Amino acid sequence: MVIHKATKEDASSILRIYSYYVENTAISFEYTTPSLSEFEERISNKPI
């Protein structure tokens, strides 16, 4: 298994997975799925 730090290029794939949990479970504190640009911004601003 290879693990790498998420980049803006990964945002679409990660968002596709994350959106299921936002829309279908109570696991996330979010009520709506963030936009792709919002998700890219979150990845760009994540701590190192």
mmCIF file of the N, C-alpha and C atoms, coordinates in Angstrom:
data_MODEL
# 
_entry.id   MODEL 
# 
loop_
_atom_site.group_PDB 
_atom_site.id 
_atom_site.type_symbol 
_atom_site.label_atom_id 
_atom_site.label_alt_id 
_atom_site.label_comp_id 
_atom_site.label_asym_id 
_atom_site.label_entity_id 
_atom_site.label_seq_id 
_atom_site.pdbx_PDB_ins_code 
_atom_site.Cartn_x 
_atom_site.Cartn_y 
_atom_site.Cartn_z 
_atom_site.occupancy 
_atom_site.B_iso_or_equiv 
_atom_site.pdbx_formal_charge 
_atom_site.auth_seq_id 
_atom_site.auth_comp_id 
_atom_site.auth_asym_id 
_atom_site.auth_atom_id 
_atom_site.pdbx_PDB_model_num 
ATOM 1   N N  . MET A 1 1  ? 0.833   -1.165 0.000  1.00 0.00 ? 1  MET A N  1 
ATOM 2   C CA . MET A 1 1  ? 0.000   0.000  0.000  1.00 0.00 ? 1  MET A CA 1 
ATOM 3   C C  . MET A 1 1  ? 0.886   1.239  0.000  1.00 0.00 ? 1  MET A C  1 
ATOM 4   N N  . VAL A 1 2  ? 0.536   2.198  -0.836 1.00 0.00 ? 2  VAL A N  1 
ATOM 5   C CA . VAL A 1 2  ? 1.267   3.447  -0.911 1.00 0.00 ? 2  VAL A CA 1 
ATOM 6   C C  . VAL A 1 2  ? 0.344   4.557  -0.408 1.00 0.00 ? 2  VAL A C  1 
ATOM 7   N N  . ILE A 1 3  ? 0.855   5.375  0.486  1.00 0.00 ? 3  ILE A N  1 
ATOM 8   C CA . ILE A 1 3  ? 0.095   6.505  1.011  1.00 0.00 ? 3  ILE A CA 1 
ATOM 9   C C  . ILE A 1 3  ? 0.819   7.783  0.613  1.00 0.00 ? 3  ILE A C  1 
ATOM 10  N N  . HIS A 1 4  ? 0.064   8.730  0.069  1.00 0.00 ? 4  HIS A N  1 
ATOM 11  C CA . HIS A 1 4  ? 0.669   10.029 -0.244 1.00 0.00 ? 4  HIS A CA 1 
ATOM 12  C C  . HIS A 1 4  ? -0.235  11.145 0.258  1.00 0.00 ? 4  HIS A C  1 
ATOM 13  N N  . LYS A 1 5  ? 0.325   12.320 0.429  1.00 0.00 ? 5  LYS A N  1 
ATOM 14  C CA . LYS A 1 5  ? -0.448  13.466 0.874  1.00 0.00 ? 5  LYS A CA 1 
ATOM 15  C C  . LYS A 1 5  ? -1.432  13.860 -0.218 1.00 0.00 ? 5  LYS A C  1 
ATOM 16  N N  . ALA A 1 6  ? -2.641  14.200 0.196  1.00 0.00 ? 6  ALA A N  1 
ATOM 17  C CA . ALA A 1 6  ? -3.656  14.631 -0.762 1.00 0.00 ? 6  ALA A CA 1 
ATOM 18  C C  . ALA A 1 6  ? -3.259  15.958 -1.387 1.00 0.00 ? 6  ALA A C  1 
ATOM 19  N N  . THR A 1 7  ? -3.530  16.075 -2.661 1.00 0.00 ? 7  THR A N  1 
ATOM 20  C CA . THR A 1 7  ? -3.275  17.319 -3.391 1.00 0.00 ? 7  THR A CA 1 
ATOM 21  C C  . THR A 1 7  ? -4.581  17.774 -4.034 1.00 0.00 ? 7  THR A C  1 
ATOM 22  N N  . LYS A 1 8  ? -4.558  18.985 -4.602 1.00 0.00 ? 8  LYS A N  1 
ATOM 23  C CA . LYS A 1 8  ? -5.747  19.490 -5.288 1.00 0.00 ? 8  LYS A CA 1 
ATOM 24  C C  . LYS A 1 8  ? -6.180  18.554 -6.413 1.00 0.00 ? 8  LYS A C  1 
ATOM 25  N N  . GLU A 1 9  ? -5.235  17.865 -7.014 1.00 0.00 ? 9  GLU A N  1 
ATOM 26  C CA . GLU A 1 9  ? -5.552  16.938 -8.097 1.00 0.00 ? 9  GLU A CA 1 
ATOM 27  C C  . GLU A 1 9  ? -6.346  15.734 -7.593 1.00 0.00 ? 9  GLU A C  1 
ATOM 28  N N  . ASP A 1 10 ? -6.272  15.447 -6.299 1.00 0.00 ? 10 ASP A N  1 
ATOM 29  C CA . ASP A 1 10 ? -7.002  14.323 -5.699 1.00 0.00 ? 10 ASP A CA 1 
ATOM 30  C C  . ASP A 1 10 ? -8.401  14.716 -5.254 1.00 0.00 ? 10 ASP A C  1 
ATOM 31  N N  . ALA A 1 11 ? -8.699  15.999 -5.241 1.00 0.00 ? 11 ALA A N  1 
ATOM 32  C CA . ALA A 1 11 ? -9.938  16.503 -4.652 1.00 0.00 ? 11 ALA A CA 1 
ATOM 33  C C  . ALA A 1 11 ? -11.193 15.862 -5.244 1.00 0.00 ? 11 ALA A C  1 
ATOM 34  N N  . SER A 1 12 ? -11.258 15.723 -6.528 1.00 0.00 ? 12 SER A N  1 
ATOM 35  C CA . SER A 1 12 ? -12.445 15.168 -7.176 1.00 0.00 ? 12 SER A CA 1 
ATOM 36  C C  . SER A 1 12 ? -12.719 13.736 -6.708 1.00 0.00 ? 12 SER A C  1 
ATOM 37  N N  . SER A 1 13 ? -11.698 12.929 -6.665 1.00 0.00 ? 13 SER A N  1 
ATOM 38  C CA . SER A 1 13 ? -11.862 11.534 -6.230 1.00 0.00 ? 13 SER A CA 1 
ATOM 39  C C  . SER A 1 13 ? -12.235 11.439 -4.758 1.00 0.00 ? 13 SER A C  1 
ATOM 40  N N  . ILE A 1 14 ? -11.589 12.242 -3.934 1.00 0.00 ? 14 ILE A N  1 
ATOM 41  C CA . ILE A 1 14 ? -11.887 12.231 -2.502 1.00 0.00 ? 14 ILE A CA 1 
ATOM 42  C C  . ILE A 1 14 ? -13.308 12.740 -2.267 1.00 0.00 ? 14 ILE A C  1 
ATOM 43  N N  . LEU A 1 15 ? -13.694 13.783 -2.970 1.00 0.00 ? 15 LEU A N  1 
ATOM 44  C CA . LEU A 1 15 ? -15.029 14.348 -2.821 1.00 0.00 ? 15 LEU A CA 1 
ATOM 45  C C  . LEU A 1 15 ? -16.101 13.356 -3.226 1.00 0.00 ? 15 LEU A C  1 
ATOM 46  N N  . ARG A 1 16 ? -15.838 12.577 -4.244 1.00 0.00 ? 16 ARG A N  1 
ATOM 47  C CA . ARG A 1 16 ? -16.797 11.560 -4.688 1.00 0.00 ? 16 ARG A CA 1 
ATOM 48  C C  . ARG A 1 16 ? -17.064 10.557 -3.561 1.00 0.00 ? 16 ARG A C  1 
ATOM 49  N N  . ILE A 1 17 ? -16.033 10.171 -2.843 1.00 0.00 ? 17 ILE A N  1 
ATOM 50  C CA . ILE A 1 17 ? -16.183 9.250  -1.711 1.00 0.00 ? 17 ILE A CA 1 
ATOM 51  C C  . ILE A 1 17 ? -16.853 9.972  -0.539 1.00 0.00 ? 17 ILE A C  1 
ATOM 52  N N  . TYR A 1 18 ? -16.387 11.159 -0.213 1.00 0.00 ? 18 TYR A N  1 
ATOM 53  C CA . TYR A 1 18 ? -16.874 11.913 0.941  1.00 0.00 ? 18 TYR A CA 1 
ATOM 54  C C  . TYR A 1 18 ? -18.353 12.279 0.814  1.00 0.00 ? 18 TYR A C  1 
ATOM 55  N N  . SER A 1 19 ? -18.777 12.607 -0.396 1.00 0.00 ? 19 SER A N  1 
ATOM 56  C CA . SER A 1 19 ? -20.161 13.053 -0.597 1.00 0.00 ? 19 SER A CA 1 
ATOM 57  C C  . SER A 1 19 ? -21.174 11.998 -0.165 1.00 0.00 ? 19 SER A C  1 
ATOM 58  N N  . TYR A 1 20 ? -20.860 10.731 -0.331 1.00 0.00 ? 20 TYR A N  1 
ATOM 59  C CA . TYR A 1 20 ? -21.772 9.667  0.117  1.00 0.00 ? 20 TYR A CA 1 
ATOM 60  C C  . TYR A 1 20 ? -22.050 9.797  1.611  1.00 0.00 ? 20 TYR A C  1 
ATOM 61  N N  . TYR A 1 21 ? -21.010 10.028 2.384  1.00 0.00 ? 21 TYR A N  1 
ATOM 62  C CA . TYR A 1 21 ? -21.153 10.101 3.835  1.00 0.00 ? 21 TYR A CA 1 
ATOM 63  C C  . TYR A 1 21 ? -21.872 11.364 4.278  1.00 0.00 ? 21 TYR A C  1 
ATOM 64  N N  . VAL A 1 22 ? -21.668 12.462 3.570  1.00 0.00 ? 22 VAL A N  1 
ATOM 65  C CA . VAL A 1 22 ? -22.384 13.699 3.885  1.00 0.00 ? 22 VAL A CA 1 
ATOM 66  C C  . VAL A 1 22 ? -23.877 13.517 3.604  1.00 0.00 ? 22 VAL A C  1 
ATOM 67  N N  . GLU A 1 23 ? -24.202 12.921 2.485  1.00 0.00 ? 23 GLU A N  1 
ATOM 68  C CA . GLU A 1 23 ? -25.586 12.838 2.032  1.00 0.00 ? 23 GLU A CA 1 
ATOM 69  C C  . GLU A 1 23 ? -26.376 11.676 2.634  1.00 0.00 ? 23 GLU A C  1 
ATOM 70  N N  . ASN A 1 24 ? -25.694 10.620 3.101  1.00 0.00 ? 24 ASN A N  1 
ATOM 71  C CA . ASN A 1 24 ? -26.416 9.412  3.512  1.00 0.00 ? 24 ASN A CA 1 
ATOM 72  C C  . ASN A 1 24 ? -26.175 8.946  4.940  1.00 0.00 ? 24 ASN A C  1 
ATOM 73  N N  . THR A 1 25 ? -25.349 9.644  5.692  1.00 0.00 ? 25 THR A N  1 
ATOM 74  C CA . THR A 1 25 ? -25.066 9.217  7.057  1.00 0.00 ? 25 THR A CA 1 
ATOM 75  C C  . THR A 1 25 ? -25.010 10.425 7.992  1.00 0.00 ? 25 THR A C  1 
ATOM 76  N N  . ALA A 1 26 ? -24.896 10.146 9.263  1.00 0.00 ? 26 ALA A N  1 
ATOM 77  C CA . ALA A 1 26 ? -24.740 11.204 10.266 1.00 0.00 ? 26 ALA A CA 1 
ATOM 78  C C  . ALA A 1 26 ? -23.282 11.310 10.716 1.00 0.00 ? 26 ALA A C  1 
ATOM 79  N N  . ILE A 1 27 ? -22.370 10.703 9.982  1.00 0.00 ? 27 ILE A N  1 
ATOM 80  C CA . ILE A 1 27 ? -20.957 10.689 10.354 1.00 0.00 ? 27 ILE A CA 1 
ATOM 81  C C  . ILE A 1 27 ? -20.334 12.078 10.216 1.00 0.00 ? 27 ILE A C  1 
ATOM 82  N N  . SER A 1 28 ? -20.696 12.803 9.174  1.00 0.00 ? 28 SER A N  1 
ATOM 83  C CA . SER A 1 28 ? -20.144 14.131 8.934  1.00 0.00 ? 28 SER A CA 1 
ATOM 84  C C  . SER A 1 28 ? -21.006 15.179 9.625  1.00 0.00 ? 28 SER A C  1 
ATOM 85  N N  . PHE A 1 29 ? -20.414 16.279 10.038 1.00 0.00 ? 29 PHE A N  1 
ATOM 86  C CA . PHE A 1 29 ? -21.175 17.383 10.607 1.00 0.00 ? 29 PHE A CA 1 
ATOM 87  C C  . PHE A 1 29 ? -21.727 18.307 9.525  1.00 0.00 ? 29 PHE A C  1 
ATOM 88  N N  . GLU A 1 30 ? -21.452 17.994 8.265  1.00 0.00 ? 30 GLU A N  1 
ATOM 89  C CA . GLU A 1 30 ? -21.932 18.832 7.165  1.00 0.00 ? 30 GLU A CA 1 
ATOM 90  C C  . GLU A 1 30 ? -23.308 18.352 6.713  1.00 0.00 ? 30 GLU A C  1 
ATOM 91  N N  . TYR A 1 31 ? -24.136 19.307 6.255  1.00 0.00 ? 31 TYR A N  1 
ATOM 92  C CA . TYR A 1 31 ? -25.473 18.980 5.759  1.00 0.00 ? 31 TYR A CA 1 
ATOM 93  C C  . TYR A 1 31 ? -25.524 18.895 4.249  1.00 0.00 ? 31 TYR A C  1 
ATOM 94  N N  . THR A 1 32 ? -24.611 19.595 3.584  1.00 0.00 ? 32 THR A N  1 
ATOM 95  C CA . THR A 1 32 ? -24.541 19.552 2.125  1.00 0.00 ? 32 THR A CA 1 
ATOM 96  C C  . THR A 1 32 ? -23.104 19.256 1.705  1.00 0.00 ? 32 THR A C  1 
ATOM 97  N N  . THR A 1 33 ? -22.972 18.616 0.583  1.00 0.00 ? 33 THR A N  1 
ATOM 98  C CA . THR A 1 33 ? -21.651 18.294 0.064  1.00 0.00 ? 33 THR A CA 1 
ATOM 99  C C  . THR A 1 33 ? -20.968 19.574 -0.418 1.00 0.00 ? 33 THR A C  1 
ATOM 100 N N  . PRO A 1 34 ? -19.722 19.792 -0.013 1.00 0.00 ? 34 PRO A N  1 
ATOM 101 C CA . PRO A 1 34 ? -19.013 20.976 -0.488 1.00 0.00 ? 34 PRO A CA 1 
ATOM 102 C C  . PRO A 1 34 ? -18.780 20.911 -1.996 1.00 0.00 ? 34 PRO A C  1 
ATOM 103 N N  . SER A 1 35 ? -18.637 22.056 -2.601 1.00 0.00 ? 35 SER A N  1 
ATOM 104 C CA . SER A 1 35 ? -18.315 22.109 -4.030 1.00 0.00 ? 35 SER A CA 1 
ATOM 105 C C  . SER A 1 35 ? -16.875 21.633 -4.229 1.00 0.00 ? 35 SER A C  1 
ATOM 106 N N  . LEU A 1 36 ? -16.561 21.317 -5.459 1.00 0.00 ? 36 LEU A N  1 
ATOM 107 C CA . LEU A 1 36 ? -15.202 20.879 -5.775 1.00 0.00 ? 36 LEU A CA 1 
ATOM 108 C C  . LEU A 1 36 ? -14.201 21.985 -5.435 1.00 0.00 ? 36 LEU A C  1 
ATOM 109 N N  . SER A 1 37 ? -14.515 23.231 -5.767 1.00 0.00 ? 37 SER A N  1 
ATOM 110 C CA . SER A 1 37 ? -13.580 24.320 -5.474 1.00 0.00 ? 37 SER A CA 1 
ATOM 111 C C  . SER A 1 37 ? -13.385 24.503 -3.972 1.00 0.00 ? 37 SER A C  1 
ATOM 112 N N  . GLU A 1 38 ? -14.440 24.346 -3.186 1.00 0.00 ? 38 GLU A N  1 
ATOM 113 C CA . GLU A 1 38 ? -14.320 24.428 -1.726 1.00 0.00 ? 38 GLU A CA 1 
ATOM 114 C C  . GLU A 1 38 ? -13.445 23.286 -1.204 1.00 0.00 ? 38 GLU A C  1 
ATOM 115 N N  . PHE A 1 39 ? -13.635 22.115 -1.739 1.00 0.00 ? 39 PHE A N  1 
ATOM 116 C CA . PHE A 1 39 ? -12.852 20.959 -1.293 1.00 0.00 ? 39 PHE A CA 1 
ATOM 117 C C  . PHE A 1 39 ? -11.382 21.115 -1.673 1.00 0.00 ? 39 PHE A C  1 
ATOM 118 N N  . GLU A 1 40 ? -11.119 21.644 -2.861 1.00 0.00 ? 40 GLU A N  1 
ATOM 119 C CA . GLU A 1 40 ? -9.738  21.917 -3.269 1.00 0.00 ? 40 GLU A CA 1 
ATOM 120 C C  . GLU A 1 40 ? -9.091  22.920 -2.322 1.00 0.00 ? 40 GLU A C  1 
ATOM 121 N N  . GLU A 1 41 ? -9.846  23.924 -1.922 1.00 0.00 ? 41 GLU A N  1 
ATOM 122 C CA . GLU A 1 41 ? -9.335  24.939 -1.005 1.00 0.00 ? 41 GLU A CA 1 
ATOM 123 C C  . GLU A 1 41 ? -9.011  24.304 0.355  1.00 0.00 ? 41 GLU A C  1 
ATOM 124 N N  . ARG A 1 42 ? -9.857  23.425 0.822  1.00 0.00 ? 42 ARG A N  1 
ATOM 125 C CA . ARG A 1 42 ? -9.596  22.743 2.091  1.00 0.00 ? 42 ARG A CA 1 
ATOM 126 C C  . ARG A 1 42 ? -8.305  21.931 2.021  1.00 0.00 ? 42 ARG A C  1 
ATOM 127 N N  . ILE A 1 43 ? -8.103  21.245 0.925  1.00 0.00 ? 43 ILE A N  1 
ATOM 128 C CA . ILE A 1 43 ? -6.886  20.445 0.769  1.00 0.00 ? 43 ILE A CA 1 
ATOM 129 C C  . ILE A 1 43 ? -5.668  21.368 0.718  1.00 0.00 ? 43 ILE A C  1 
ATOM 130 N N  . SER A 1 44 ? -5.783  22.486 0.023  1.00 0.00 ? 44 SER A N  1 
ATOM 131 C CA . SER A 1 44 ? -4.652  23.419 -0.083 1.00 0.00 ? 44 SER A CA 1 
ATOM 132 C C  . SER A 1 44 ? -4.287  24.040 1.260  1.00 0.00 ? 44 SER A C  1 
ATOM 133 N N  . ASN A 1 45 ? -5.275  24.200 2.138  1.00 0.00 ? 45 ASN A N  1 
ATOM 134 C CA . ASN A 1 45 ? -5.051  24.855 3.421  1.00 0.00 ? 45 ASN A CA 1 
ATOM 135 C C  . ASN A 1 45 ? -4.842  23.888 4.572  1.00 0.00 ? 45 ASN A C  1 
ATOM 136 N N  . LYS A 1 46 ? -4.704  22.604 4.289  1.00 0.00 ? 46 LYS A N  1 
ATOM 137 C CA . LYS A 1 46 ? -4.536  21.642 5.360  1.00 0.00 ? 46 LYS A CA 1 
ATOM 138 C C  . LYS A 1 46 ? -3.156  21.805 6.014  1.00 0.00 ? 46 LYS A C  1 
ATOM 139 N N  . PRO A 1 47 ? -3.085  21.540 7.319  1.00 0.00 ? 47 PRO A N  1 
ATOM 140 C CA . PRO A 1 47 ? -1.768  21.630 7.977  1.00 0.00 ? 47 PRO A CA 1 
ATOM 141 C C  . PRO A 1 47 ? -0.826  20.550 7.463  1.00 0.00 ? 47 PRO A C  1 
ATOM 142 N N  . ILE A 1 48 ? 0.432   20.825 7.540  1.00 0.00 ? 48 ILE A N  1 
ATOM 143 C CA . ILE A 1 48 ? 1.449   19.884 7.055  1.00 0.00 ? 48 ILE A CA 1 
ATOM 144 C C  . ILE A 1 48 ? 1.609   18.740 8.019  1.00 0.00 ? 48 ILE A C  1 
# 
